[in-house]
Amino acid sequence: MKAITVRDREAGTGGLTLSELPYPHAAENDVIVRVHAAGFTRGELAWPATWTDRAGRDRTPSVPGHELSGVVAELGYGTTGLTVGQRVFGLTDWARNGSLAEYTAVEARNLAPLPVGIDHTVAAALPISGLTAWQGLFDHGGLAAGQTVLVHGAAGGVGSIAVQLAREAGARVIATGRARDRDTALGLGAEVFVDLQADRLADTGEVDVVFDVIGGDILDRSAGLVRAGGTLVTIAAPPTHTPEGGRAVFFVVEPERARLADLAQRLRDGRLKPIVGEVHPLAETPAVFAPGRRGRGKTIIRVAPGEPIRGRSG
């Protein structure tokens, strides 16, 4: 099968290569997915799990990418709850080969059924962004109706989902970003937009929750905006400042099948719209993610549109 691989930790995205790899093995409770569309996060090339397995052993050449949408091609021994030919989407395992391949092995619990009518390219933009936004706002931030949340990077993959979920939950949303992001953020449901390059962040006043995806100085300054009893939540880096009378939380997204299914239902109902940017075939992945090149929205790799599946149930 064809796959994108990485071998050199120092090469970054410049080390992405189109390669031929063996068809993956389905371990116990695994699913082999015929990948139709996949997402890739540049930052994952700095994650230790991209280069070593859970025992610390080198696993290169490794296949990056942790978001996928596709069709079940094969079931490993003992796998239940899914069937061959079923449409699914979700997250690949952090320390195993990922989604930038024609086939990949995934733990069944990391996948959820994908309703008919949702395009694979849209579904592939949802798993990390959707789960991160939900877990950050509600599981860690405790956001409730009537509260105010400040969402940094509101036009990005995670931030745009966070704005929509917070708005639907009845919260007041203050969004931040660059000037070009204003219309997007307001269109998603934000009440106020703060241009981080031109406006004063301190002028937003106190909020109940800050949801941060940027880190650095923005994260540090945000601690002072959280009112007593509130929460500063970030996925960028462990906070160095804690809000007075509040909490600071750094977390890494976790797979959650039930929440993926809920997000898919919201997507099908039109209550949630991931921002999908460019869509490219698998062979173009190295050029699409070349150093210095960045597009707007979530870039999706279209791996196998409409192709028949291979495999068996076991």
Secondary structure, DSSP 8 states (H G I E B T S, - for coil): -EEEEB--GGGGGGG-EEEE-------TTEEEEEEEEEE--GGGGGSGGGTB-TTS-B--SB----EEEEEEEEE-TT--S--TT-EEEEE--TTS--SSBSEEEEEGGGEEE--TTS-HHHHTTSHHHHHHHHIIIIIIT---TT-EEEETTTTSHHHHHHHHHHHHTT-EEEEEE-GGGHHHHHHHT-SEEEETTTS-GGGG--EEEEEESS-HHHHHHHGGGEEEEEEEEESSS--S---TTSEEEE------HHHHHHHHHHHHHTS----EEEEEEGGGHHHHT-TT---SSEEEEE--TT------B-
